Amino acid sequence: MAELIVTGGRRLEGSVRIPRSKNSVLPILAAALLCEGESRICDVPCLSDVDTSLALLNAVGACACREGTDVLVCASNQMKPSVPDSLSGAMRSSVYYIVPLLYRCGEAHISFPGGCRIGARPINLHIEGLRAMGAEIETHPNTIICRAPKGLHGANFCLSFPSVGATETLMMAAAFAKGRTVLCGCAKEPEITDLARFLRRCGARIQGAGGTCMTIDGVERLKAVAHTPIPDRITAATVLFGVAACGGDVTLTGVRYSHLNAVLHTLSAMGAELCRPEPGVLRIQMEKRPDAAFVTTGVYPEFPTDAGPLFAAAALQATGESMIRETIFENRFACAAEFCRLGAEAHVQNSRLYINGISGLKGGLLASQDLRGGAALVIAALAAQGKSRITGTEYIARGYEDIAQLFGRIGAELYWEK
């Protein structure tokens, strides 16, 4: 993978369009296998996780391809129940294929899903919920085998933690299960509401998505539709915290304000000026060093865990000590040691990252170890004086189409070097 060369110390100015959400696209691509006919997912960004999803879809016998900026997905009569280990191990989102393969093939064989090493990401809630709906599941050291010889049936199931992945998996299962399913303790992220919107347009009977409880009445058949996913709120947060770190005046287009409330509240506390000149447009101005702030991550609508490292990168420049407490993943702040290579004062204690902001960061050699931590290193390098080289950019490519182009549009100086 190419390395990213960043020359920092430049103010960010201009306008940037926010792409469609990675975390909406990936489960929707899997859910398209539940439909009869060809689904069209519109305006899909070119991410390595999307490429892996298309390879996975084709590997199990579906037809999946790009047509311009859209992705076309169609199930076939030659579906296979097994996901190749190399693909299931490449991304966390491979777990979404358990239910579609169960529906198409009567069984699903999948290795435990991979992804960034940011902490424990168990799938016990997925398994418990599917078992409650009649699935027979074997768990081996590296493999899950799921069967439903009598089909799935509706059930009342309460999630002990509002897991996004489990909520989406069980919602897909309930869409074709016989009878009514009531899911309580659901996650409420916008991406869940978007998946429900897609499934409802296909003919699913889902009520309550985006709330704590959902009621789903199973149907026999779903039809294919065209669907445009929501904007990517974490990419929007990446740009916003980049401006907070570097200073500038940037307009974001194609955003959903309501999805960013916790992020915008934090940016205001850091001294950013925010305005909404028209629907779907957000302007941020930062004319001074950020003020120190304290943040606690949590499940939506609280401050998103994915934005934690992005906030931390901006806080490196703050006047005073900032702190972020992580409540979801125990290894979210692997980027902290890399911040220190730039001269930052940052250390992790238990689940908290403490940052003593300074204004004299210097460029250096940095290694990305996960997706959002990698994006945070880009922000830190953009704010530092001099040149930085970032390796491990394959992690960044999982969630950003071209982060050099994203920031380059607003005046940053960075490029890829093989």
N, C-alpha and C positions, 0 to 999 in steps of 0.2 A: 504494500500500500504506500502511496506517496506520503511524504512528510509535508507539514504545513509550515511555511515560513511567514512570520508575522513581524512587521515593523510597527512598534507601538508609539504612543504619544500623540496620536492624531484625534482631533475632535470629529465626532460623527454628525453628518448632516445629510438631509435628503429624504427620500421616500422609499418604502419597501412594502411589497405585498406579502402577506402571510399565507403560506401554502395550506393545503388540507391536512387534517390531523392524522399522523401516523397511528395513534392509538385508537382512532376510529376505523381507519382503512383496514388494519390487519384482522380484527374480528369479523368485519363485514365481508372480506374476501372468503373467509372460512364459511360464513353463514350462507354465502351464495350457493354453496353445494346443496343446501336444503331446497333450492328452488328448481322448478321445471322450466327449462329454457335457458336462454343466455342473458345473464345479468351484466349490466354495464355500470361500472363504478367510475365516476367522472372526476377528472382533474386530480389524478393520483400522482403524488410526488415520486421522483426517482430515488428511492432509498434502498440500501442493501437488504433491509428486512422485507421490503416489498418484493425484491428480486428473489429472495429465499422463499417467500410465500408462493410466488408463481412457479418456481421450480418444484415446490412441494405439491402444489395442485396438479401439475403435469405428471409428477412421479406416481401419484395415486390414481391416475387414469382420467382426470378431468382435462378439459381444454381451457387453458388460460393464456392470455397474451395481451400485449399492449396494442392499442390502436390510437396513435397520437398520444395525447395526455390521458386517455381513458384506459381502463383495464376491463377486458371481457372475460367472463367466467361461465363455463357451462359444464354441468355434470354429464357423465356418459354412462353407458350400460356396461362399461368395462372397468368399473372402479375397483381398486385394491384396498384391503383393510389396513395395510402396513405402511407406516411412514418411514422412509430411510433414516437410519440413525444420524447420518451426517447432516440431514436437514432439521430433524427435531432437536438435535443438540445445538443448532446454530442460533436459535432464538427462543425466547420465552413463549411467544405467541403460537408455537406449534401445539400447545395444549388445546387451542380452540378447535382442532381438527378431530378430537375424540368424538364429539357429538355428531358432526356431519358424516363421518365414516361409519359410525354406529347406525345412523339413519339409512345410508346408502348400501352398506354391506352387511349389516346385522352384527358387526363386530369391528373393533378398532384395536390396533397394536401400535403403541408409540413409546419411544424412549422418553425418559424424564426430560422435560424441556430445558433448554439452555438459556443463554442470554448473559447479561452483564452480572458480574460477581459483586453485587452490592449488599448481599445478605441472604438469609434464608427466605425462600419463596415457595412454601409448601403448597401442594395441591390437594390436601386432605379434604377441604371443603367441597371441591369439585367431586371427589370420590364419594363422600358421604351423601351429597345431594343426589347424585346419579343412582346410588344404591337405594335411596328412599323412593326413587321413581321406578325401581324394578330392574336396574342393571346389575349384572354379575361381573364383578371386577376382581382381577388377580393383580397383585402388585409384587413384582420381582425386584431384585436390587437395582436394575437399570431400566425396567420395562413395565408398562401398564398394559394389561389385556382387558378389554371391556366388551361384554356381550349382553344382548337383550333378547333371548330366544322367544319370549312372549311379548316383546315390545315394551315400551315405556308407558307408565301410567301416571296420572296426576298425583300430587302429594302435597302435604303441608310441610315446609322445611324452613327452619330458621338458621341463618348463617351466624355463627358465633363471632365472626369478624366481618366487616363490610368489604370483602375482597372483590375487587373489580373483575378479575378473571373468573372467579367462581360465579358471580352474579351473571356475567355474560354467558358462561357455559350453560348454566341451569336455565337461563331464559331461552336459549336455543333449544335445549332438550324439551322444555315444556311446550314450545311452539307446536310440536307434532306429537306430544304424548297424549294418550287417551284420557279425556276428562280434564278436570280443573286442577291447576297447581297454584298454590299460594306460597310465595317466597317472602320471608320477613328478614329483617336485618340486612337489607340489600345495600350495596354501594350506590352512590347517587351522582357519580361523575357524569359530565356532559357526554362523554363517549358512550356510556351505557344508554342514555336517552337517544343518541344517534343510531345505535344498533337497533333499539326498539322501533325507531321511526322507519328504518329500512325494513325490518321484519313486518311491521304493520302494513306498509305499502305492498308487501308481497302477499298479504292476506292473513297474517298472524293476528290473534286476538289477545292483545297485551294491554293491560291497564295498570297505571301507577308507576311506570318507569320514571326514574329521577326522584322517587320517594323511597321511604324505608320499606314499604311493602308493595309487591306486585301480584296481580292476579292474572293468570294466563290460562285461557281455554284452548286446548289442543285442536288443531285442524288436520285434515287428511292431506292437504296439498298446499304448497306455496308456489306462487308464480314469479317468474323473473321480472325485474324492473330495472330502470336506470336510477341511480342515486348519486347525489353529490355530498360527500362527507362534510362535517363541520370544519372550520379553521383550526389550526394547531395552536392551542393556547400556550404550550411550552415553547414553541418556536417564537411566539410573540413575546413571552417572558424573557427569552434569550436576547432578543433585540433590545427590549426595555432595560434590562440590567446592564447590557453593553453600553447603552447611552448613559446610564447612571454612573458607570465606572469611568468612561472616557470624557463625559461632557458632550453637549451637542444639542441639536434641534432636529428631531426625526419624526416623520409622519408614517404611521402604520395603517395600511388599508386592508380590508377584508378581515376584521377582527370582531369578536363577540365580547362586548364589555362585561356582560354578566358572568362569563366564564373566567374572568381575570380579577374579580373583586378583591380577593385576598392579596394578590400580587400588586394591584394598584394601590391598595391601602398601605402596603409596605414601602412602595416607591414614594408615596406622598410623605411618609414619615422620614424618609431619607432626604427630603428636600426637592424632589422632582416636581416640576409643574406639568400637570396633565390637563388636557382639554379634549373635547369631543366635537369637532367642528361640524360633523354630519354623521348620519348612521353608518356604522361599519368602519369609521375612521377614528384613529386615536393619535394625538400629538403629544410627544414628551419633550420637555426642555430641561436641561441640567446645566446650570451656569456656575456651579461651584463644586467643591468636593462634597461627596455624600455625607449626611449626618449618620452617626452610629445608630444601629437599630437592633432590636431583639425579636427573633422569630421562632415560632414553634410550628413544625410541619404537622399535618394531619390529613385525615380523609376529607374529601370534598364535602362542604365548601371551604374548608380550612386551607391554609397555605400548602401548596402541593409539594410533596417530597421531591418530585423531579426538578422543581425550581430552587431547591435548597442550595446546591452548589453554585447556581447562577447568582443568587443573592450573595453568597459568600465571596464570589469573585468581585462583585461591586463593593462589598464591605471592606475589601483590602485597602481601598482608597479613602475610607471614611475617617472623619475626625472623631477619634475616641474608640472605645472598645465595643464591638458588636458580638452577638452570640446567636447561634442557631441551634435549636434542640430538635433532633430527628426522632420521630416516633414510629417510623415504619420499617426502615432497613438499618441494620446495625453497622454496615460497612459503606454507608453513603458517602463518607468524606475521605475517600482514598486520595482525592485531589489535594488535600491539605498539605501533605509533604511536598508536593510539586509546587504549590504556591510559595513555599519557603525558598525554593531555588531561585525565585525572583527577588528575594530579600524580604518577603512578607513575614509578619509575625502572626503565626496561626498555629494552634495546637488543638488536638482532639482529646477530650476527657469524657469517658463514658459515652453517652449519646449526644454530647454537646461539642460544637466547634466554636472556639473562642478566637476572635480576630482583633488585634490591635492595629487599627488602620494607620498607614503611613503614606506619604506622597512620593517617595523616591524609589519605586520598584524599578528594577533593571532587567532587561531581557535575558533569557537563558534557555537551556535545553530542558524540555518538558516531555513527559511520557503520559499519554492518556491511558487510563485503565478501565474506563466505563463510559457510557454514552454521555450522560449529563455532566459528569466530572470532566470529560474531554471538552465539552462546550464551555465549561467554566474556565478551563485553561486558556481557551481562545480569548475569552473576555479579559482575563488577567493579563495576557500577553499584549492585547490591544491597548491596555491602560499603562503598561510599563514602558519605560524609555529604552530605545534600542531594539535590537533584533532578537527574536525567539524562534526556536525550532521545536515543533511538536511532533512526536512520533505516536504510534498507536492510533492513528486516525481512522482505522477500520471501525473502531467503536463509534466515532462521531458520525461516520457515514451510515450507521444504522438508523439514525433519526433525522439527519439533515441532508437535503439533496445536494447542496454544495455550500458549506458554511463560508467558504472564501468568497463566493459570489454574493451570498446573503449580506455579509458585512461590507463587501466591496462596493455594493450599490449605494452605501451611505458614507462613503469616503474613507473606509479603512484600507490599509495597505497590507495585503497578505496574498500569498499565492502558493500553489502546489509545486513541489519539487520531487521528482522520482529519484 
